[in-house]
């Protein structure tokens, strides 16, 4: 009884108990991107998400997110473009840069949900990014949804200028379970 009371009291103090561990459903996770191309919008996706998600809406100080994807999983709907994106030095150059990763530094509440501040490492370049997101849970399951943009040239993707848009929009939808 005393142990139960101690656990109950500690759960009321943020930071005293660790945030919940969530396992991403990598098969159902959606990591999509859109960029202006020479003939209209180019849409694509990545798969193979690997992540460590510790998140509690009531204890953001103990929450953290780290994730990675294999850039070889890129799909744009056109085989030749996929090959170029994977293999060309000017694009993802996946032999030299086999992982795209993100690691959070801080998660905070916003008027519309949350935002995670962290470091995105893409093609050997690490930059700070802020990703606004929402989290909806139902018992032992939930879903993270977020979107953000990066500047293509910040990560040495493509040639400076050129016919590809300068901003890449990224949307995330990650179902999770405890």
Residue frames as qw, qx, qy, qz and C-alpha x, y, z in Angstrom:
[[0.000, 0.885, 0.465, 0.000, 0.00, 0.00, 0.00],
 [0.302, -0.797, 0.104, 0.513, 2.82, 2.41, 0.87],
 [0.406, -0.130, 0.604, 0.673, 4.56, 1.65, -2.45],
 [0.211, 0.628, 0.664, 0.346, 1.35, 2.34, -4.38],
 [0.140, -0.935, -0.257, 0.202, 0.91, 5.66, -2.55],
 [0.398, -0.586, 0.329, 0.625, 4.54, 6.66, -3.28],
 [0.355, 0.164, 0.682, 0.618, 4.14, 5.86, -6.99],
 [0.078, 0.801, 0.572, 0.155, 0.87, 7.81, -7.11],
 [0.242, -0.891, -0.057, 0.381, 2.49, 10.84, -5.45],
 [0.416, -0.378, 0.490, 0.666, 5.56, 10.72, -7.73],
 [0.351, 0.422, 0.696, 0.463, 3.35, 10.53, -10.83],
 [0.018, 0.924, 0.378, -0.046, 1.92, 13.94, -9.91],
 [0.277, -0.802, 0.245, 0.469, 5.37, 15.56, -10.03],
 [0.720, 0.689, -0.083, -0.026, 6.51, 16.18, -13.63],
 [0.339, 0.727, -0.574, 0.168, 9.94, 14.78, -14.38],
 [0.491, -0.466, 0.670, -0.304, 9.90, 12.24, -11.55],
 [0.765, 0.118, 0.633, -0.005, 8.72, 9.34, -13.70],
 [0.227, -0.209, 0.622, 0.720, 9.99, 8.79, -17.23],
 [0.533, 0.339, -0.155, -0.760, 7.87, 9.68, -20.23],
 [0.869, 0.166, 0.411, -0.218, 5.97, 6.85, -21.91],
 [0.232, -0.325, 0.766, 0.504, 7.86, 4.69, -24.39],
 [0.709, 0.507, 0.183, -0.455, 6.08, 4.48, -27.73],
 [0.504, -0.112, 0.738, 0.435, 6.92, 2.02, -30.52],
 [0.382, 0.493, -0.241, -0.743, 6.42, 3.36, -34.03],
 [0.789, 0.307, 0.531, -0.037, 4.62, 1.19, -36.57],
 [0.207, -0.483, 0.511, 0.681, 7.32, 1.54, -39.26],
 [0.279, 0.263, 0.835, 0.394, 5.17, -0.25, -41.86],
 [0.075, 0.798, 0.593, 0.081, 2.34, 2.29, -41.53],
 [0.270, -0.681, -0.026, 0.681, 4.49, 5.39, -40.91],
 [0.519, 0.743, 0.309, 0.288, 4.32, 8.01, -43.66],
 [0.372, -0.608, 0.157, 0.684, 7.33, 10.23, -44.35],
 [0.534, 0.660, 0.455, 0.270, 6.46, 12.30, -47.42],
 [0.272, -0.481, 0.114, 0.825, 8.06, 15.22, -49.20],
 [0.456, 0.783, 0.407, 0.116, 7.05, 17.74, -51.85],
 [0.320, -0.508, 0.222, 0.768, 9.25, 20.09, -53.84],
 [0.521, 0.758, 0.028, -0.392, 8.67, 22.22, -56.91],
 [0.669, -0.064, 0.583, 0.457, 10.13, 20.61, -59.99],
 [0.077, -0.228, 0.439, 0.866, 10.68, 21.86, -63.54],
 [0.288, -0.200, -0.687, -0.637, 7.27, 20.49, -64.62],
 [0.631, -0.534, -0.240, -0.509, 5.20, 20.88, -61.43],
 [0.558, -0.602, 0.453, -0.349, 5.27, 19.47, -57.93],
 [0.572, 0.251, -0.779, 0.055, 7.40, 16.42, -57.22],
 [0.735, -0.478, 0.200, -0.437, 6.03, 14.15, -54.49],
 [0.595, 0.302, -0.733, 0.130, 7.97, 11.41, -52.80],
 [0.773, -0.560, 0.058, -0.291, 8.33, 9.31, -49.69],
 [0.203, 0.482, -0.815, 0.250, 10.76, 7.43, -47.49],
 [0.875, -0.325, -0.229, -0.277, 10.19, 4.22, -45.52],
 [0.782, 0.061, -0.486, 0.385, 12.03, 2.09, -42.98],
 [0.237, -0.783, 0.190, -0.543, 11.62, 4.40, -40.00],
 [0.674, -0.166, -0.589, 0.413, 13.67, 3.50, -36.92],
 [0.154, -0.694, 0.062, -0.701, 12.90, 5.50, -33.81],
 [0.389, -0.260, -0.709, 0.528, 13.04, 5.87, -30.07],
 [0.228, -0.571, -0.239, -0.751, 10.02, 7.79, -28.81],
 [0.317, -0.369, -0.688, 0.538, 9.59, 8.81, -25.20],
 [0.108, -0.341, -0.208, -0.910, 6.66, 11.15, -24.93],
 [0.184, -0.559, -0.744, 0.316, 4.23, 12.33, -22.28],
 [0.033, 0.734, 0.328, 0.593, 1.94, 15.30, -22.83],
 [0.495, -0.849, -0.115, -0.146, 2.20, 16.08, -19.13],
 [0.650, -0.617, 0.277, 0.347, 5.97, 15.64, -18.84],
 [0.636, 0.765, -0.052, 0.087, 7.63, 17.24, -21.83],
 [0.142, -0.836, 0.527, -0.051, 10.91, 17.70, -19.94],
 [0.588, -0.289, 0.755, 0.024, 11.39, 13.90, -19.90],
 [0.785, 0.515, 0.321, -0.121, 10.19, 13.47, -23.48],
 [0.138, -0.599, 0.580, 0.535, 12.55, 12.88, -26.38],
 [0.834, 0.487, 0.200, -0.165, 12.45, 11.77, -30.00],
 [0.137, -0.564, 0.672, 0.460, 15.17, 10.27, -32.14],
 [0.813, 0.417, 0.362, -0.185, 14.57, 8.80, -35.56],
 [0.126, -0.492, 0.647, 0.568, 16.38, 7.70, -38.68],
 [0.820, 0.459, 0.238, -0.244, 15.53, 6.53, -42.18],
 [0.607, -0.115, 0.579, 0.532, 17.51, 4.91, -44.96],
 [0.264, 0.618, -0.147, -0.726, 17.69, 7.37, -47.89],
 [0.006, -0.136, 0.888, 0.439, 17.83, 4.34, -50.23],
 [0.194, 0.449, 0.854, -0.180, 14.12, 3.93, -49.51],
 [0.191, 0.455, -0.008, -0.870, 13.26, 7.14, -51.42],
 [0.333, 0.411, 0.803, 0.275, 10.38, 6.76, -53.89],
 [0.107, 0.400, -0.018, -0.910, 9.18, 9.49, -56.22],
 [0.684, 0.496, 0.388, -0.369, 7.02, 7.51, -58.62],
 [0.652, 0.713, -0.242, -0.086, 9.65, 7.53, -61.38],
 [0.955, -0.160, 0.050, 0.246, 12.32, 4.81, -61.38],
 [0.627, 0.453, -0.061, 0.631, 15.04, 6.82, -63.13],
 [0.148, -0.787, 0.137, -0.584, 14.51, 9.76, -60.76],
 [0.826, -0.548, 0.079, -0.103, 14.70, 7.39, -57.76],
 [0.892, 0.084, -0.005, 0.445, 18.02, 6.05, -59.06],
 [0.337, 0.624, -0.092, 0.699, 19.39, 9.57, -59.50],
 [0.450, -0.767, 0.084, -0.449, 18.18, 10.66, -56.05],
 [0.910, -0.401, 0.079, 0.065, 19.89, 7.66, -54.44],
 [0.873, 0.024, 0.147, 0.464, 23.13, 7.58, -56.40],
 [0.403, 0.728, 0.037, 0.554, 24.02, 11.03, -57.66],
 [0.496, -0.105, -0.377, 0.775, 26.55, 12.96, -55.57],
 [0.076, -0.259, -0.053, -0.961, 24.51, 16.13, -56.06],
 [0.651, -0.426, -0.294, -0.555, 21.43, 14.47, -54.49],
 [0.785, -0.561, 0.103, -0.242, 21.35, 11.95, -51.60],
 [0.398, 0.586, -0.685, 0.172, 24.57, 10.04, -52.46],
 [0.839, -0.422, 0.033, -0.341, 23.40, 7.13, -50.29],
 [0.882, 0.110, -0.329, 0.319, 26.64, 5.17, -50.50],
 [0.339, 0.363, -0.367, 0.787, 28.46, 8.04, -48.80],
 [0.282, -0.190, 0.380, -0.860, 25.52, 9.12, -46.56],
 [0.318, -0.151, -0.914, -0.200, 23.53, 5.97, -45.64],
 [0.244, -0.555, -0.734, 0.306, 21.32, 7.56, -42.96],
 [0.116, -0.560, -0.093, -0.815, 19.08, 10.58, -42.47],
 [0.470, -0.359, -0.718, 0.367, 18.57, 11.20, -38.76],
 [0.226, -0.698, -0.050, -0.678, 16.85, 13.49, -36.28],
 [0.514, -0.252, -0.664, 0.481, 17.48, 13.92, -32.54],
 [0.240, -0.865, -0.307, -0.317, 15.37, 16.15, -30.33],
 [0.348, 0.228, -0.440, 0.796, 16.81, 18.70, -27.95],
 [0.166, 0.151, 0.501, -0.836, 13.57, 20.09, -26.52],
 [0.129, -0.461, -0.783, -0.397, 9.83, 19.48, -26.82],
 [0.054, 0.174, 0.399, -0.899, 7.34, 22.16, -25.84],
 [0.230, 0.626, 0.729, -0.156, 3.60, 22.84, -25.88],
 [0.044, 0.027, 0.294, 0.954, 2.15, 25.28, -28.42],
 [0.474, 0.189, 0.220, -0.831, -1.32, 26.72, -29.01],
 [0.763, 0.278, -0.276, -0.514, -2.04, 24.05, -31.65],
 [0.970, 0.004, -0.240, 0.031, -0.16, 21.06, -30.23],
 [0.713, -0.563, 0.217, 0.357, 3.56, 20.71, -29.68],
 [0.544, 0.783, -0.297, 0.048, 6.88, 21.45, -31.31],
 [0.881, -0.307, 0.141, 0.330, 10.12, 19.58, -31.17],
 [0.182, 0.912, -0.362, -0.061, 13.39, 21.43, -31.57],
 [0.863, -0.249, 0.396, 0.189, 16.25, 19.25, -32.68],
 [0.063, -0.631, 0.592, 0.498, 18.98, 18.48, -35.13],
 [0.873, 0.426, 0.182, -0.151, 18.36, 17.05, -38.59],
 [0.324, -0.535, 0.658, 0.420, 21.39, 15.34, -40.10],
 [0.771, 0.550, 0.303, -0.105, 21.06, 14.96, -43.86],
 [0.738, 0.598, -0.042, 0.311, 23.87, 14.28, -46.29],
 [0.686, 0.002, -0.272, 0.675, 26.54, 14.96, -43.68],
 [0.017, 0.395, -0.079, 0.915, 25.08, 18.32, -42.67],
 [0.299, -0.506, -0.744, 0.317, 23.47, 18.85, -39.28],
 [0.069, -0.355, -0.077, -0.929, 21.07, 21.78, -38.88],
 [0.144, 0.233, 0.693, -0.667, 18.64, 22.82, -36.18],
 [0.273, -0.293, -0.607, -0.686, 14.99, 22.42, -37.16],
 [0.350, 0.063, 0.571, -0.740, 11.68, 22.94, -35.42],
 [0.235, -0.172, -0.857, -0.425, 8.91, 20.50, -36.20],
 [0.514, -0.096, 0.270, -0.809, 5.36, 21.45, -35.16],
 [0.328, -0.043, -0.923, -0.196, 3.31, 18.33, -34.42],
 [0.677, -0.315, 0.096, -0.658, 0.17, 16.97, -32.87],
 [0.148, 0.131, -0.970, 0.145, -0.25, 13.83, -30.84],
 [0.716, -0.186, -0.064, -0.670, -3.53, 12.01, -30.49],
 [0.092, 0.201, -0.958, 0.184, -3.74, 9.01, -28.19],
 [0.781, -0.212, -0.141, -0.570, -6.36, 6.44, -27.37],
 [0.935, -0.330, 0.119, -0.050, -5.29, 4.11, -24.60],
 [0.693, -0.405, 0.452, 0.388, -2.16, 2.26, -25.67],
 [0.581, 0.377, 0.460, 0.555, -2.11, 3.62, -29.24],
 [0.018, -0.824, -0.100, 0.557, -1.54, 7.02, -30.73],
 [0.651, 0.532, 0.305, 0.448, -0.43, 8.98, -33.76],
 [0.291, -0.596, 0.091, 0.743, 2.12, 11.73, -34.23],
 [0.511, 0.696, 0.398, 0.311, 1.48, 14.11, -37.15],
 [0.299, -0.727, 0.069, 0.615, 3.83, 16.89, -38.12],
 [0.637, 0.645, 0.236, 0.351, 5.11, 18.99, -40.97],
 [0.331, -0.775, 0.162, 0.513, 8.06, 21.25, -41.58],
 [0.656, 0.748, -0.008, 0.101, 10.18, 22.65, -44.38],
 [0.640, -0.471, 0.271, 0.543, 13.89, 22.69, -45.10],
 [0.334, 0.834, -0.263, -0.351, 15.93, 24.68, -47.57],
 [0.956, 0.280, 0.017, 0.087, 17.35, 22.31, -50.16],
 [0.516, 0.682, -0.328, 0.403, 20.66, 24.12, -50.48],
 [0.443, -0.712, 0.419, -0.348, 21.23, 24.07, -46.68],
 [0.828, -0.228, 0.510, -0.048, 21.78, 20.32, -47.05],
 [0.047, -0.510, 0.690, 0.511, 23.66, 20.48, -50.38],
 [0.560, 0.337, 0.756, -0.033, 20.82, 18.82, -52.27],
 [0.533, 0.745, 0.367, 0.164, 20.88, 19.55, -55.98],
 [0.501, 0.239, 0.076, 0.829, 22.72, 22.32, -57.72],
 [0.068, -0.473, -0.295, 0.828, 22.49, 25.89, -56.44],
 [0.387, 0.356, -0.194, -0.828, 19.64, 27.62, -58.23],
 [0.037, -0.004, 0.964, 0.264, 18.54, 25.19, -60.91],
 [0.432, -0.212, -0.494, -0.724, 15.06, 24.08, -61.86],
 [0.527, -0.393, -0.744, 0.118, 14.20, 22.38, -58.54],
 [0.327, -0.848, -0.158, -0.387, 12.48, 24.49, -55.89],
 [0.217, 0.538, -0.565, 0.587, 14.52, 25.79, -52.99],
 [0.463, -0.296, 0.538, -0.639, 12.14, 24.54, -50.26],
 [0.431, -0.049, -0.888, -0.150, 11.30, 20.92, -49.49],
 [0.598, -0.343, 0.185, -0.700, 8.08, 20.40, -47.52],
 [0.314, 0.108, -0.935, 0.124, 8.04, 17.31, -45.30],
 [0.684, -0.343, 0.026, -0.644, 4.98, 15.71, -43.69],
 [0.157, 0.212, -0.930, 0.255, 5.07, 12.99, -41.07],
 [0.769, -0.264, -0.033, -0.582, 2.40, 10.60, -39.83],
 [0.315, 0.306, -0.870, 0.223, 3.63, 8.02, -37.35],
 [0.792, -0.412, -0.210, -0.398, 1.24, 5.59, -35.65],
 [0.154, 0.440, -0.767, 0.440, 2.54, 4.31, -32.32],
 [0.799, -0.426, -0.340, -0.255, 1.69, 1.88, -29.54],
 [0.370, -0.701, 0.525, -0.310, 2.93, 1.30, -25.99]]
